[in-house]
């Protein structure tokens, strides 16, 4: 009898965050959305990253993908969009631009959280 390995479907995410004034949008990809949003939050105001420099830690939109290549491809598609197109994409799932952070995690995150 042959044993088949079952593939565990991955959780890969493409996401869009914004700053508190909602003037800047940041698009990213991760396999741990909670951890990534926590990192953006903890790095807010630090110029070493785009998201940190512009305080982009407020989650507005995300998509789940089963394979990393699909999430990467989608991230590239979204990054190539105009601001208006990104706003329209967000509006499909989140028309009032509500903060989704507390939907995926305890918010705000504890400052000592560095990994699960």
Secondary structure, DSSP 8 states (H G I E B T S, - for coil): -----------EEEEEEE-TTS--EEEEEES-HHHHHHHHHHTTT-TTSHHHHTT--EEEEEEEESSHHHHHHHHHHHHTS-HHHHHHHHHHH-TT----HHHHS-SS--TT----
